[in-house]
Amino acid sequence: MDVCVVFLCNKAYFNKFIYSCNQLITNGNYNGNICLVVGDDLYNDPILNCDIIKKNNIMIKYFPDISFSDKFLKVNNQINSDGRHKTKKFQWHKLHLFNTFFKKWNYIFYLDCGIHILSDISPMLNEITENTLLAHSDAYPTYQWKLYNQFDTHKENFLKLNNTYNLNIDYFQTTIMLYDTKIIEHDTYNNLLRLTHEYPISITNEQGIIALYFTNIRPLDRKSVV
């Protein structure tokens, strides 16, 4: 089973990466492939030469920060959210998780930096299923939230979005994702980026767009990972 555990961070979250990666190796009993995805602010930064990265042969993969058009920013800067659309734009870097680069492995187990890992992760890896993305429902345990809750419903763009796609469905978090890289096609990243600019009203940045893509556009079998 060819698996890579992937983390993603900018400089502000680097210490959280160190924390979660250390827990992955110690508490999680993991000794396989690990990749850290970074953007412009960590590109060739000496901090990446730290002991945990060198000792565990962690691969560093750089993708340039995603740039946003003035048209995108004009709408996105005005949406009603918890503020992350302005303060945590680096979250959009998660779109790169569906770049064809990751097809060098059969499966990707993505973990947010800062996550706590308290025990062996092998039971989670044993849930791997072909052609599937496994992730936790964001609406658990009531399941009252629906995909439309991931978008600012008061913006003009929402009417087109709602008329085009089925938003009255459950959706998943992008905090933890375990997926078969067969779901990554040559145009997946570009399609995600296109959706981002077409509908700049996702209130949790990349989460709404990724959930929209893999429920409506490239629908996959999904189930909760706990």
FENTA-V94036 format. One record per helix or strand of 3 or more residues. SS is the DSSP state (~ for helix, > for strand). FROM is the first residue (numbers start at 1). LEN is the number of residues. If there is no record, write none. Layout:
# FENTA-V94036
SS:FROM:LEN, SS:FROM:LEN
This chain:
# FENTA-V94036
>:3:6, ~:11:16, >:33:6, ~:40:3, ~:46:4, ~:51:5, >:59:4, ~:70:7, ~:84:4, ~:89:10, ~:100:5, >:107:5, ~:122:4, >:132:6, ~:147:4, ~:156:9, >:172:9, ~:181:3, ~:188:11, ~:206:12
